[in-house]
Amino acid sequence: MYKIVEARSVGLNIKQFVIEAPRIAARQKPGQFLILRLHDKGERIPLTIKSADPEAGTVTIVVQAIGKTTSLLNCLEAGDSILDIVGPLGHPSEIEKYGTAVILAGSVGTAMALPTANALKQAGNHVIFIEGARSKEMVVFEDEVRQASNETYMMTDDGSYGEQGLVTKKLNELLAAGRKLDFVLAVGPVPMMRAVSQVTTPLGIKTMVSLNSIMVDGTGMCGGCRVLLGDKSKFACVDGPEFDASLVNFEVLMQRNAMYRDKECASLKQFVQNKHKEVAQLRAELAAAEAMTKGEIHD
Amino acid sequence: MTEKNLLPLKQRMQIERTHMPEADPLVRSRNFEEVNQGLRTADALTEASRCIECAKPGCVVDCPVGVKIKEIVALIYAGDYLAAAKKLREDNSLPAITGRVCPQENQCEGGCVLGKKGAPVAIGNLERFVADFERTSGQLGLPAIAPSTGKSVAIVGSGPAGLSAAGDLVQKGHRVRVFEALHELGGVLIYGIPEFRLPKSIVKGEVDNLRHMGVEFETNVVVGKSVTIDELMQKEKYDAVFVATGAGLPRFLGVPGEHFNGVYSANEFLTRINLMRAYQVTEYDEPVYDCRNRDVIVVGGGNTAMDAVRTARRLGARTATLVYRRSAAEMPARAEEVKHAQQEGIEFRMLTNPIEFLGDEKGWLTGARCVKMELGEPDQSGRRSPVEIKGSEFILPANVVIIGVGTTANPLIQSSTPDLKTTAHNYIVADPGTTRTTKRGVFAGGDIVTGGATVILAMGAGRKAAVSIHDYLTTGVWETAAEAQAWRVS
């Protein structure tokens, strides 16, 4: 059981949680993720870690309600608990002094890109952060983004905040203005990462993307998260989650991510209809689990 | 012992082997309930009366953990099942599990002298009988625990190797804490072996027994990621570590089309079904491909492949086909699993190998291009190696393909523990006699050392590790006598 010590809404359907998880907090590095499970019949889902406080023993995650599990999770508040959390998983981001580093992040991807942006800035890079969102309500962590970067651009699809357009529009503008870009990291929806790669790869700019493939265990044991890099299969959980964008087969990634879409939609629909009951059930189950594990040591 | 078997040996040898009652194949191939139902008491007594009590029992010799089978069978014959169970637990801390999943035909029953002319004593069935009797009796013969030694051992992995080492070490008075990467305890016994072969309640029961004996468990810890071996020893002050992380990454075939939706590793397919209970679609959230009225192919010939194909059948597959590149004689699966699979309508396509998977434009699997094989010269494993027959290509339609051709070493611990020596294939190097690794205080055993093997061999490694960990903790001597000698000479 992992206690939620803080929960607050940071955007439309986007919530930030600070959770007690001392082992993960002690070892987390930028770019890593965790896997959580909410209840005894729940699925395991990977979520990226925004930050960690080793002294307080807490990690911060940011969750956008998209499917059943994320919607249920976002109904939880401070004082509630999460049944299972494991991590930190995956390789950390490679931090080097590249020169000018551009980070492109879509909405909730911003949370994941933030620690890497911070680390890149501390390593002496000139960090350009381009945050994209559908509209104003989904722009998140603007202050933190500005702190983590030397140059910041906010883009919205509908122009309701910052500049109108996709993150790649700003990227193209920078390139058109003759800016020399040495490193690019894109974190967000697959079509966005693919679009970034289509711009930067032909120019030979080192570009990394953080892949969000479907996972189960997160330790390399199942191979469900495999992604096609050229003609090689790699596991996003242990070989990634960041990969060289020029090698990634984004079409296969999108197809694989759509594998359970029907079931996911049905699950979400059922959840929305029974939301209050499901949340009440979850809390009852957590209380029972807490009573059961009393006496057992849980670091 | 009150009652001795007075039947003359000749008469004993004329008694026919009793049969394990099994669920009806037509019914069971549609549910996940256990296939084997357990011997009735009368049958267990009859079976026990078949033992001719050899002076040098081959069954004991051929048991990887040396269970005192002859004495146990005699106790069963005498009707003292609890004493039999207690005797069993002296060498095997997970008897209800091994009674179900051991390949007895290659071990104890393979060594039974009765098997030379007729059928061996059904030792596996008897083992299961006493373990189940004990469990349902509520009178568990848990062994005594020695006074605390003040030493502590971290065990990495809660599979068969980790659990058996934990049971032995806690008895010696050491503090034992088992770390498990998943949210549930039991390792392959939980995520790998299906409910119809090993009910999860049995594994939970054995884990609870260990808990009662004082073993501590911590789930959701990936050693190598959440904490390193060095941190366990230096920061958390464990005096010894036993690495029992099991088989690791699934092996794929490396043929074109393995990325299509519908191609699974057996590990993933079984984990979704067993650990995440995806077969109970309406109750559990984790999804799995809906196999109903679909064609499913499983590639491989071992127990994992057999578990996967029988699971697919239970999920309602229209056809559930096992494709294996060698012939039936080379299949490593337990004989009983093969028999059960055949009864359940699994189609066996031997000497067949997929060379490409085919899919539609949306990325969904449609079939497998296969070739026929023939057997050539023996290979390194001693089995005749399969050779492709030219021009024999054909297409098998399939919506789901499950690859069950083995695993490779998981690198998480090795890569975070630089002074732990590994083989060329990244398995941990450990002395076969003592399970000691190249790092002081660190022991390793089970699949992470040997590569994919069986539950009982992993348990054997766990027991061996417990003995040498206890030695190390009590004497403080890491080097063997021979090594110490060599050290002095140099």
Interface residues (C-beta under 8 A of the other chain):
Chain A: R23 I24 A26 R27 R37 K41 G42 E43 R44 K68 T69 L83 D84 I85 V86 G87 P88 L89 V216 D217 G218 T219 G220 M221 C222 G223 G224 R226 L228 S233 F235 V238 N249 E251 V252 Q255 R256 A258 M259 Y260 K263 E264 S267 E296 I297 H298 D299
Chain B: A181 L182 H183 Y191 E216 F217 E218 T219 N220 V221 V222 K225 S226 V227 G248 L249 P250 F252 G254 E258 H259 N261 Y264 S265 N267 E268 T271 R272 L275 M276 R277 V281 E283 Y284 D285 E286 P287 Y289 K362 G363 N410 P411 L412
